[in-house]
């Protein structure tokens, strides 16, 4: 028994690994007994898969084989790649892009991104990335994985470039290349009246369905529609008239872009469908044929509208997705090229034209002896866009480009980009040989403390890492520091920087002489063993009159000092001192006064900064007992200030200042009626009470009664206020008002309303909006009524009577 076979072949590769028939065959054919697909209630489906090596597929060099390079696919950008290759291979267009003035950042400038892309296509040896260009479109990575409409992209891109070209030497280039004009007309038959309207176009959308070729589509484009019967034309002067409606072309552009309407909406099935019908297009397109039947009477007949085919953009697949590529002949010679993302190949005329017509293809049966109808399958790869260049303009359009056409600034920038890329590539290849470490100096402490930092000594995230070879001896690092910062090697003492049990980070001990003989790589390994993710060091500069590096004893401690000014509410780093643990803080008071610029005998207070999370710990230091009895050791921080009375300043001492800094919060207030814009901002404390907050807001708004304010919390992920307002004194502190459901997150926005009565009083009332219908039809008045929450309907009626005028019958 025989079962017929439907044959088709496909070469699978990395980009086309999933391939087959979207519609293998109609079910009516499958069940037709005369066709023999089902025999004895069985249907045999066979698939033959042959594994063959494609010669040099992976090692294929597009530049070497064709002289051109491709574009990388970001996920679903093949449609864009085919369009960009087509535009690039119009030399007049490319030259105009090169001559556009640009800004410095490609990701924010479409012209600069396009210039960069075209330059790399012209001079590159490998496929080029389009990420800079898509970033300039404002696309994120998700949009790069979404297929967009090619016609829309083409129009938007040209509009953007046209706008950027205004006021430059290339102004009007887009119009000169792509703009044509047609005339829409309505002509009355029975009276002498004709209405016309001139319109411009950059491309033409031609019908495929019901048309055998391009000429048939143009015939349909200019076909006359009769307006008669129930569809007469309403003229301004003569009323309803029988008329002819149509369109004719005034002029065609030098570069004619034809969008083939392969995708249409099927009203019967309520879906989009792809039209895979056979549709032919010529190598040469004559739009003057039949005595110029496509042209209007106003057209310039001296211009010969004979076009030659430049590009064929192809879609392979169905309505839900597919693959795009382009056949282009850049110089209009007989040699065609296929631009398929990264891969460029030479192709012949038949492959570029006839095989892209679409339609169906017949396949022979496996047993030709049987008298059966030929097997057919639909060709899902077909042309969807054609680009023609007018013969009389081709010398101007397909022009030569000189190196002088490319801006020198562009060349310099791209050369630098390439150098940076090579350096990064080299760094990556040599990364295993290098390591990084960070060194904090007093310069860094002074730069951060009191500005970005108040607690601790330094934020290492803001310290620039030093990159060196792993096997560089640390003594050599000291030599480099001596050259760069002018610090003699014998004055350099490096300290380990590590985490304490209270989660603060401080210098813990100096490097030993043995450790200083290590390589940087060995020191980093030692840091990792001490549970540090990176090598962090502090550089102490030992003064000439200080102890030498080798003479340091166990009794020596290195302390860091901050000075607080309660009048200015300023905190700054003033240096470090190497002291004896057995000495007393009172011993160094004169020295601290000298550093601060105070009188020699100024009475000062000292505080030890212990920790700041989750709560501040800043304890007074007893100046009359030793540092060791105060439990002060290497790396500790002492803050000092002039002694003053507690009521003299807003934050009279270091402890109160730290509390203020730790709890301060800038809150952005928004009027509830305008929830999208900040009205004003106030610096408050997270520990402020409800009364403190409303009092500050009322003071800012110039209100006498803070109780007439009502606050509402913010929902960050929705960027809108909560539905429920904050009840009077229902939340204790500002931190609770700003706290989100996630306990580790806080908002910084609150909404406010100004009430006509105090909030406590309003909360005891129920507010109703009553619609009162007057005796006159369609006349409705709305009243806002407030009643105590225990009120009855009778209370509501009584209150309403006092607000509206009732007739005697209504009152009764």
C-alpha positions in Angstrom: 0.0 0.0 0.0 1.2 3.5 -0.8 1.1 6.7 1.2 2.1 9.9 -0.7 4.8 12.1 0.7 5.1 15.9 1.0 8.8 16.8 0.6 10.6 20.0 1.5 14.2 20.6 2.6 15.8 23.2 4.9 19.3 23.7 6.2 19.3 24.2 9.9 21.8 26.5 11.6 22.2 28.5 14.8 19.7 31.2 13.8 17.2 28.9 12.0 17.0 26.0 14.4 13.2 25.9 14.6 11.6 25.5 11.1 8.6 23.9 9.6 5.2 24.4 8.1 2.8 26.8 9.8 0.0 25.0 7.8 1.2 21.6 6.7 -2.0 20.7 4.7 -5.7 21.4 4.9 -7.6 18.7 7.0 -10.1 18.3 4.1 -7.2 17.1 1.9 -5.9 14.8 4.6 -9.4 13.1 5.0 -10.0 12.9 1.2 -9.9 9.2 0.3 -9.0 9.9 -3.3 -5.7 11.5 -2.3 -4.5 8.4 -0.4 -3.1 10.1 2.7 -5.0 7.8 5.0 -4.8 4.1 4.4 -6.4 1.7 6.8 -7.1 4.5 9.3 -3.3 5.3 9.3 -1.4 8.3 8.2 2.4 7.9 7.8 4.5 11.0 8.4 8.2 10.6 7.7 11.0 13.1 8.4 14.5 12.5 7.1 17.2 14.4 8.9 20.7 14.4 7.4 23.6 15.9 9.4 26.0 17.6 7.1 28.8 20.0 7.9 28.4 23.3 6.2 31.8 24.2 4.8 33.4 27.1 6.6 30.0 28.2 8.1 31.5 29.1 11.5 34.7 30.5 10.0 33.0 32.4 7.2 34.5 35.9 6.8 32.0 38.3 5.2 34.5 41.0 4.7 37.0 38.7 3.0 34.4 37.1 0.8 32.3 40.1 -0.1 34.0 43.3 1.0 31.0 44.1 3.3 30.2 43.4 7.0 26.9 42.6 8.7 25.1 43.9 11.8 24.7 41.9 15.0 21.1 40.9 16.0 20.2 42.1 19.6 17.5 39.5 19.8 14.8 40.6 17.4 16.4 43.5 15.5 16.9 41.7 12.1 14.1 43.9 10.7 16.1 47.0 11.7 19.3 45.5 10.4 17.9 45.0 6.9 16.6 48.6 6.8 19.9 50.0 8.0 21.9 48.1 5.4 19.6 49.4 2.7 20.0 53.0 3.9 23.7 52.6 4.3 24.1 51.4 0.7 22.6 54.6 -0.6 25.9 56.6 -0.7 24.2 60.1 -1.0 22.2 59.3 2.2 25.4 58.1 4.0 27.3 61.2 2.9 24.6 63.5 4.3 24.6 61.6 7.6 28.4 62.1 7.9 28.0 65.8 7.4 25.4 66.3 10.2 26.6 68.2 13.3 26.4 66.1 16.4 26.7 66.1 20.2 29.3 64.1 22.2 27.2 61.1 23.5 26.1 58.5 20.9 23.5 57.0 23.3 21.7 60.3 23.4 22.1 61.4 19.8 20.6 59.5 16.8 22.8 61.3 14.3 26.0 60.5 16.1 25.0 56.9 16.7 24.1 56.5 13.0 27.4 58.2 12.0 29.3 55.8 14.2 27.4 52.8 12.8 28.0 53.8 9.2 31.7 54.5 9.8 32.1 51.1 11.3 30.2 49.4 8.5 32.5 51.2 6.1 35.8 50.5 7.9 35.1 47.5 10.1 36.3 43.9 9.6 33.7 42.2 11.7 29.9 42.5 12.3 28.9 45.7 14.0 26.7 46.2 17.1 23.6 48.4 16.9 23.2 48.9 20.7 24.4 52.6 20.6 21.7 53.3 18.0 18.9 51.6 19.8 19.9 53.4 23.0 19.6 56.7 21.1 16.1 55.6 20.1 15.3 55.4 23.9 14.9 51.6 23.7 15.7 49.4 26.6 16.9 45.8 26.2 13.3 44.5 26.3 12.3 46.6 23.3 15.3 45.2 21.4 13.7 41.7 21.8 10.5 43.0 20.3 9.9 43.2 16.5 8.7 46.7 15.4 7.1 47.7 12.2 9.7 48.4 9.5 7.7 51.1 7.7 7.1 52.9 11.0 10.8 52.7 12.0 11.8 54.0 8.5 9.5 57.0 8.8 10.4 57.9 12.4 14.1 57.6 11.6 13.8 59.8 8.6 11.7 62.4 10.5 14.3 62.5 13.3 17.1 63.0 10.8 15.2 65.5 8.8 14.6 67.6 12.0 18.3 67.3 13.0 19.4 68.4 9.5 17.6 71.7 9.7 19.9 74.7 9.6 22.9 72.6 8.4 24.6 72.2 5.1 22.6 69.0 4.5 19.2 70.5 5.2 16.5 69.0 2.9 18.4 65.8 2.1 15.6 63.5 3.2 13.1 65.4 1.0 15.5 65.4 -2.0 16.0 61.6 -1.7 12.6 60.2 -0.7 9.9 62.8 -1.1 7.3 62.5 -3.9 3.9 64.2 -4.3 0.5 63.0 -5.4 -2.8 64.8 -6.0 -6.1 63.6 -4.6 -9.0 64.8 -6.6 -12.8 64.7 -6.8 -14.3 65.8 -10.1 -18.0 66.3 -10.6 -19.5 64.7 -13.7 -22.6 66.9 -14.3 -21.2 70.3 -13.3 -17.9 72.1 -13.8 -16.4 71.5 -10.3 -13.2 69.8 -9.3 -11.6 69.6 -5.8 -7.9 68.8 -5.5 -5.4 68.4 -2.6 -1.6 67.9 -2.9 0.1 65.6 -0.5 3.7 64.4 0.0 5.0 60.9 0.6 8.3 59.2 1.6 7.1 55.7 0.7 4.1 54.1 -0.9 2.2 51.2 0.5 1.1 48.9 -2.4 -1.6 46.2 -2.2 -0.4 42.6 -2.7 -3.7 40.8 -2.4 -5.5 40.7 -5.7 -2.5 42.1 -7.6 -0.1 40.1 -9.7 2.8 42.6 -9.8 3.9 46.1 -9.0 2.2 47.6 -12.1 -1.1 46.0 -11.0 -0.7 47.7 -7.6 -0.1 51.1 -9.2 -3.1 50.6 -11.5 -5.2 49.9 -8.3 -3.5 52.9 -6.6 -4.7 55.4 -9.3 -8.0 53.6 -10.0 -11.0 55.9 -10.3 -13.9 55.5 -7.8 -17.4 56.5 -8.8 -19.4 58.5 -6.2 -23.0 58.0 -7.2 -26.3 56.6 -6.0 -26.4 56.7 -2.2 -22.7 57.7 -2.2 -22.9 61.0 -4.1 -20.4 63.8 -3.4 -21.6 66.8 -1.4 -20.1 69.8 -3.1 -20.0 73.1 -1.4 -21.6 75.0 -4.4 -23.8 72.5 -6.2 -24.9 70.1 -3.4 -25.1 66.3 -4.1 -23.4 65.4 -7.4 -22.2 62.3 -9.2 -18.4 62.5 -9.2 -15.1 60.7 -9.9 -12.7 60.3 -7.0 -9.0 59.3 -7.5 -5.4 60.0 -7.1 -2.5 60.8 -9.6 1.2 61.4 -9.0 2.7 64.9 -9.5 6.3 63.6 -9.1 8.2 60.6 -7.9 11.3 60.9 -5.8 14.9 59.9 -6.9 14.8 57.0 -4.4 11.4 55.2 -4.5 10.5 53.1 -1.4 7.7 50.7 -1.9 6.1 49.0 1.1 4.3 45.8 0.0 1.2 45.1 2.1 2.0 41.5 3.1 0.2 41.8 6.4 -3.6 42.5 6.5 -6.5 42.2 8.9 -8.9 39.4 8.1 -12.3 40.7 9.2 -13.9 37.3 8.8 -11.5 35.6 11.2 -10.8 38.7 13.3 -7.0 38.2 13.0 -4.0 39.6 11.2 -2.8 37.3 8.4 0.2 37.3 6.1 -0.4 37.5 2.3 2.0 35.0 0.8 0.5 35.3 -2.8 2.9 35.4 -5.7 3.8 39.0 -6.4 6.3 39.9 -9.1 8.4 43.0 -9.3 10.7 44.0 -12.2 14.4 44.8 -12.3 13.5 48.0 -14.1 10.3 49.8 -13.2 8.8 52.2 -15.8 6.3 54.6 -14.2 5.8 56.5 -17.5 4.2 53.5 -19.2 1.0 53.8 -21.1 1.5 57.5 -21.8 2.1 58.3 -18.2 -1.3 57.1 -16.9 0.0 57.4 -13.3 0.8 61.1 -13.7 -1.4 64.1 -13.1 -1.7 66.9 -15.7 0.6 69.1 -13.5 3.5 66.5 -13.7 6.7 67.5 -15.4 6.8 65.1 -18.4 10.4 66.0 -19.1 11.5 63.8 -16.1 11.9 60.2 -17.2 10.5 58.0 -14.4 12.5 54.9 -15.2 13.8 53.1 -12.1 16.2 50.3 -11.4 15.9 47.9 -8.5 18.4 48.6 -5.7 17.2 46.6 -2.7 14.7 43.8 -1.8 13.9 43.4 1.9 12.5 40.0 2.7 10.3 38.6 5.5 10.5 34.8 6.1 7.8 33.4 8.4 4.3 34.1 9.5 2.2 36.9 11.1 3.3 36.1 14.6 7.0 36.4 13.8 9.8 35.5 11.5 13.2 36.6 10.2 14.2 39.6 8.0 17.1 40.0 5.6 17.9 42.1 2.5 19.2 41.6 -1.0 21.1 44.6 -2.1 23.3 45.6 -5.1 25.2 48.5 -3.7 26.6 49.8 -7.0 23.7 48.8 -9.2 25.9 46.2 -10.9 24.8 42.7 -11.7 26.2 41.4 -8.4 23.7 41.0 -5.6 24.5 40.5 -1.9 22.4 39.0 0.8 22.7 40.9 4.1 21.4 38.5 6.8 22.4 40.0 10.2 26.1 39.2 10.7 26.5 37.2 7.5 26.9 38.7 4.0 27.0 36.5 1.0 27.1 36.9 -2.8 23.9 36.0 -4.6 22.6 35.8 -8.2 19.7 37.7 -9.8 17.3 34.8 -9.5 17.8 34.4 -5.8 17.2 38.1 -5.2 14.1 38.5 -7.5 12.2 35.4 -8.6 12.7 33.4 -5.4 11.2 36.4 -3.4 8.0 36.6 -5.4 6.2 34.3 -2.9 3.3 32.1 -4.0 3.4 28.3 -4.1 6.0 25.8 -5.3 5.3 22.4 -6.8 7.1 19.3 -5.7 7.2 16.0 -7.6 5.7 12.9 -6.0 8.0 10.1 -4.9 6.3 7.8 -7.3 5.9 9.7 -10.6 4.1 6.7 -12.1 1.0 7.5 -10.2 -1.5 9.8 -11.9 -1.9 12.3 -9.0 -2.2 16.1 -8.7 1.2 17.8 -8.1 2.1 18.6 -4.5 2.3 22.3 -3.6 3.5 24.2 -0.6 3.4 27.9 0.2 6.6 29.9 0.1 6.7 31.8 3.4 9.8 33.9 2.4 8.9 36.8 0.2 9.6 40.5 -0.5 7.9 43.1 1.8 9.8 46.2 0.8 11.4 47.3 -2.5 13.8 50.2 -3.1 14.2 51.6 -6.6 16.6 54.4 -7.8 15.7 56.5 -10.8 18.0 56.0 -13.7 18.5 59.7 -14.4 19.6 60.2 -10.8 21.7 57.2 -10.1 25.1 58.9 -10.8 24.2 61.4 -8.1 22.7 58.9 -5.6 25.3 56.1 -6.0 28.1 58.6 -5.7 31.7 58.1 -4.5 32.6 58.8 -0.8 35.9 60.4 0.1 37.6 60.1 3.5 37.2 63.9 3.6 33.4 63.4 3.8 33.8 61.8 7.3 34.2 64.3 10.1 37.7 64.2 11.7 36.1 64.5 15.2 34.1 61.3 14.5 37.3 59.5 13.3 39.2 60.6 16.4 36.3 59.6 18.8 35.9 56.2 17.2 39.7 55.5 17.2 39.7 56.3 20.9 36.7 54.0 21.5 38.6 51.2 19.6 41.7 51.9 21.7 39.7 51.8 24.9 38.1 48.6 23.8 41.4 47.0 23.1 42.8 48.2 26.4 39.8 46.7 28.2 40.3 43.5 26.3 43.9 43.4 27.2 43.1 44.2 30.8 40.6 41.4 30.9 43.1 38.9 29.4 45.7 40.0 32.0 43.3 40.3 34.9 44.6 37.2 36.5 48.0 38.9 36.8 46.7 42.0 38.6 45.0 42.8 41.8 43.6 46.0 43.4 43.8 47.5 46.8 42.7 50.8 48.5 44.7 53.2 50.7 43.0 55.9 52.8 45.1 59.0 53.8 44.3 61.9 56.1 43.5 63.8 52.9 40.6 61.4 52.3 39.3 61.6 55.9 39.3 65.4 55.8 37.6 65.5 52.4 34.7 63.3 53.6 34.1 64.0 57.3 31.6 66.8 57.8 30.4 66.7 54.1 29.3 63.3 53.0 30.3 61.5 56.2 29.7 62.2 59.9 30.2 58.9 61.6 33.4 56.7 61.3 36.4 57.9 59.4 36.1 57.2 55.7 33.9 55.6 53.1 36.1 53.2 51.2 33.6 53.0 48.4 34.7 56.5 47.4 38.4 55.7 47.5 39.9 55.0 44.1 41.3 51.5 43.8 45.0 51.0 42.9 45.7 48.4 40.3 49.1 46.6 40.5 50.7 43.3 39.6 50.0 40.7 42.2 53.7 39.8 42.5 54.7 43.5 43.1 56.6 43.7 46.4 54.8 46.0 48.9 58.1 47.9 49.5 57.9 48.9 45.8 54.4 50.3 46.4 55.9 52.5 49.1 58.4 53.7 46.6 55.6 54.6 44.2 53.8 56.5 47.0 56.9 58.4 47.8 57.2 59.6 44.2 53.5 60.4 43.8 52.7 62.1 47.2 56.2 63.2 48.3 56.0 61.1 51.5 59.4 59.6 52.4 59.4 55.8 52.6 60.7 56.0 56.2 57.7 58.2 57.2 55.1 55.7 55.8 53.3 53.4 58.2 50.5 51.3 56.8 47.6 50.0 59.0 45.2 47.1 58.5 41.7 48.4 58.2 39.1 46.0 59.5 35.6 45.5 60.9 35.0 45.6 64.6 32.4 43.6 66.6 30.2 46.7 66.8 30.1 46.9 63.0 32.4 49.9 62.7 35.5 50.0 60.6 38.8 51.3 62.0 42.6 50.9 61.7 43.5 48.0 63.9 47.3 47.6 63.8 50.3 48.5 61.7 51.7 46.1 59.2 54.6 44.1 60.6 58.0 44.2 59.0 57.4 40.7 57.8 54.1 41.7 56.2 55.7 44.7 54.5 58.1 42.3 52.8 55.1 40.5 51.2 53.8 41.0 47.7 50.5 42.8 47.2 48.9 39.5 46.3 50.0 37.9 49.5 48.7 40.9 51.5 45.3 40.6 49.8 45.2 36.9 50.6 45.9 37.8 54.3 43.1 40.4 54.2 40.7 37.7 52.9 41.7 35.4 55.7 40.7 38.3 58.1 37.2 38.2 56.5 37.7 41.3 54.4 36.5 41.2 50.7 39.3 43.6 49.6 42.7 44.9 50.8 42.1 48.1 52.7 44.9 50.0 54.3 45.3 53.3 56.1 48.5 55.3 55.6 49.9 57.1 58.7 52.5 59.7 58.0 55.0 59.6 60.8 56.5 63.0 61.6 60.2 63.5 62.0 60.0 64.3 65.7 57.6 61.3 66.3 58.5 57.8 67.1 60.3 55.9 64.3 58.5 53.0 62.8 60.6 50.4 64.5 60.4 52.0 68.0 56.6 51.6 68.4 55.7 49.9 71.7 52.6 48.2 73.0 51.8 51.3 75.1 51.5 53.4 71.9 48.0 54.1 70.5 47.0 56.0 67.3 43.8 58.1 67.9 41.8 60.1 65.4 40.2 63.5 66.3 37.2 65.4 65.1 36.3 69.0 66.1 32.7 70.1 66.6 31.5 73.7 66.5 28.1 74.0 68.1 27.6 77.5 66.9 28.0 76.6 63.2 26.8 73.0 63.7 29.9 71.8 61.9 32.1 68.7 62.4 35.5 68.3 60.8 38.5 66.0 60.9 41.6 67.6 62.4 44.2 64.8 62.4 45.6 62.0 64.4 48.0 61.7 67.3 50.2 58.8 68.4 49.9 58.7 72.2 50.7 56.6 75.2 47.8 54.5 76.5 49.0 55.2 80.0 48.7 59.0 79.5 45.6 61.0 80.4 43.4 63.0 78.0 44.1 66.1 80.1 47.7 65.8 79.0 46.8 66.5 75.4 44.3 69.4 76.0 46.9 72.1 75.1 47.8 70.2 71.9 44.1 69.9 70.9 43.5 73.6 71.6 46.5 74.4 69.4 45.1 72.2 66.6 41.6 73.9 66.9 43.0 77.4 67.1 41.6 77.9 70.7 43.2 79.6 73.6 45.9 77.5 75.3 43.8 77.0 78.4 40.3 76.7 76.7 38.0 74.4 78.6 37.0 71.6 76.3 34.8 68.5 76.3 35.9 65.1 74.8 33.6 62.4 73.6 34.4 58.9 72.3 32.5 58.0 69.1 31.7 54.4 69.6 29.0 53.4 67.1 26.0 54.8 65.3 23.9 51.8 64.2 21.2 51.0 65.2 21.5 53.7 67.8 24.1 56.4 68.5 26.7 55.6 71.2 28.9 58.7 71.9 30.1 58.8 75.5 31.9 61.6 77.4 35.6 60.9 78.1 37.0 61.2 81.7 40.0 63.5 81.2 41.5 62.6 84.6 42.0 58.9 84.1 44.3 57.2 81.5 43.2 56.3 78.0 43.5 52.6 78.8 41.1 53.0 81.8 38.8 54.9 79.4 39.1 51.7 77.3 40.4 53.8 74.4 42.7 51.9 72.0 44.2 52.0 68.5 41.9 53.4 65.8 39.4 55.0 68.2 37.8 58.4 67.4 37.6 61.2 69.9 35.4 64.3 69.2 36.0 67.5 71.1 34.5 71.0 71.4 34.4 74.1 73.6 32.4 73.5 76.7 29.0 75.4 76.6 25.7 75.4 78.4 23.0 73.1 77.2 20.5 76.0 76.4 23.1 78.0 74.5 22.7 76.3 71.1 20.3 74.0 69.2 22.7 71.1 69.4 25.0 72.1 72.3 27.3 69.0 72.3 28.6 66.2 70.1 26.1 63.7 71.4 23.1 65.8 70.5 24.6 66.8 67.2 25.1 63.1 66.3 21.5 62.3 67.3 20.3 65.1 65.1 22.4 63.9 62.1 21.4 60.3 62.6 17.7 61.2 62.7 17.4 64.1 60.4 15.1 63.6 57.4 14.2 65.8 54.5 10.5 65.4 53.8 8.9 66.5 50.5 5.3 67.8 51.1 2.7 67.7 48.3 -0.7 69.2 48.2 -3.2 66.3 48.1 -5.0 67.9 45.2 -1.7 67.9 43.2 -0.1 64.6 44.1 2.5 64.6 41.3 4.5 67.6 42.3 6.4 68.7 45.4 5.1 71.8 47.0 7.9 72.4 49.6 10.5 70.5 51.6 11.3 70.6 55.3 14.2 69.1 57.3 12.8 67.3 60.3 13.9 64.7 62.8 12.7 61.1 62.5 11.9 61.3 66.2 9.6 64.4 65.7 6.2 63.8 67.2 2.9 64.2 65.3 2.5 67.6 66.9 6.0 68.6 66.0 5.5 67.7 62.3 2.1 69.6 61.8 3.5 72.5 63.7 6.5 72.8 61.4 4.2 72.5 58.3 1.7 75.1 59.7 4.6 77.4 60.4 5.9 77.1 56.8 2.4 77.7 55.4 1.7 80.6 57.7 -1.2 78.9 59.5 -2.2 79.8 63.0 -3.9 76.5 63.8 -1.9 73.3 63.1 -4.9 71.2 64.0 -6.5 72.2 60.7 -3.8 70.2 58.8 -4.5 66.6 57.7 -1.6 64.4 56.5 -1.6 61.4 54.2 1.1 58.8 53.7 2.8 57.9 50.3 2.8 54.7 48.3 6.1 54.6 46.5 5.5 51.8 44.0 2.3 53.5 42.8 3.6 57.0 43.2 0.3 58.1 44.8 -1.2 58.9 48.3 -2.8 56.2 50.4 -6.6 56.2 50.5 -6.7 56.6 54.3 -5.4 59.8 55.8 -3.4 59.9 59.1 -5.8 60.3 62.0 -5.1 63.0 64.6 -2.2 61.9 66.8 -2.6 58.3 65.7 1.1 57.9 64.8 3.7 58.8 67.3 6.8 59.8 65.3 7.7 61.0 61.8 9.7 57.8 61.2 6.4 55.8 61.6 4.7 58.1 59.1 7.4 57.4 56.5 7.9 53.7 57.2 6.8 51.4 54.5 5.6 47.8 54.8 9.1 46.7 54.2 10.8 47.7 57.5 14.1 48.4 55.7 12.6 51.1 53.5 11.3 54.6 54.2 9.5 57.1 52.0 10.3 60.8 52.0 7.0 62.1 50.8 3.9 63.2 52.7 0.6 64.8 51.4 -1.2 67.6 53.2 -4.7 69.2 53.2 -5.8 72.5 54.8 -9.2 71.9 56.5 -11.8 74.5 57.4 -12.3 73.0 60.9 -9.8 71.3 63.2 -9.1 67.6 62.4 -10.1 66.2 65.8 -13.5 67.9 65.4 -13.8 66.6 61.8 -13.0 63.1 62.8 -16.1 63.1 65.1 -18.3 64.0 62.1 -19.6 62.1 59.1 -19.4 64.0 55.8 -22.2 63.4 53.2 -22.6 64.7 49.7 -26.3 65.2 49.1 -27.8 65.8 45.6 -30.9 67.9 45.9 -33.2 67.9 42.8 -35.1 71.1 42.3 -38.6 71.4 40.9 -37.2 72.5 37.6 -36.2 69.5 35.5 -32.5 68.7 35.3 -31.6 71.2 38.0 -29.6 69.5 40.7 -27.7 71.2 43.6 -25.1 69.4 45.6 -24.6 70.1 49.3 -21.8 68.9 51.7 -23.3 68.2 55.1 -21.4 67.2 58.2 -23.2 65.6 61.1 -22.1 63.8 64.3 -21.5 60.1 63.6 -24.5 59.1 65.8 -27.0 61.2 63.8 -30.2 59.9 62.3 -31.9 60.5 58.9 -34.2 63.0 60.7 -31.1 64.9 61.7 -29.9 64.9 58.0 -33.4 66.1 56.8 -33.4 68.9 59.4 -29.9 70.0 58.4 -30.8 69.9 54.7 -33.9 72.1 55.3 -31.7 74.8 56.6 -29.7 74.8 53.4 -32.3 74.7 50.7 -35.6 76.6 49.9 -38.6 74.3 50.0 -42.2 75.0 48.7 -45.0 74.7 51.3 -46.0 71.3 49.8 -42.4 70.1 50.0 -42.0 71.1 53.6 -45.2 69.3 54.5 
